[in-house]
Amino acid sequence: MVKSLKIGISGALGTQKSETIKLIIDMLDEEGFDVGGMITEPIMEDNKRVGFQVMDWSTKEKAVFSHLDLQSSVEVKGYGVNLDSLNEVGVKAIKKAAKENDIILIDEIGKMQVESQKFCETIRSIYEVNKPLIITFEKKSRNTLLQDLRRRDDVRMLELTNVNKDLLPYKVVELIKEELEGD
């Protein structure tokens, strides 16, 4: 079986990976492609990030995934992490996208997300799905899920920077179009 293209988009904190992903999705939508999966968005209060929510891109269902005020046995960088929210909304969205959508989106694989065994197992199985996959992650991340991704020969790694953030969405869309319309 031919493996479909996987695109890993890394970027330093503050490079607006999620905003870039939303632009890519809009562009893919305009091309007639159906994108599904999960997005991680910041929760802002008084212009300060106080947490993150996970969203199913297709249904727009959202759940608080982490928050400074959340009491949890899992804590990352001062945020309490609700793994049930990630599993019930994010993991479900990824699995649904693997079955129903043209392109699978995972925004993002980060320190909080990899605390979920269910999330990690799902990501490893998604690597084998024969559909284009777009994944975002922090540039400096060294978790094993990303190390596995970087070793694959069907992966195209792209780095989002302040210099290329206007052009990168066009490159990603072109790569996906070649993948889905090629042959």
Protein Blocks (a to p, Z undefined) as FASTA:
>chain_A
ZZdddddddddehilmmmmmmmmmmmmmmnopaceddddddddeehiafbdcdddfklop
acdfbdfklccfbdgehiacdfklmmmmmmmmmmmmmmmmmbdcdddddfklmmpmklmm
mmmmmmmpccdddddddfklccfklmmmmmpckbccddddfklmmmmmmmmmmmmmmmmm
gZZ
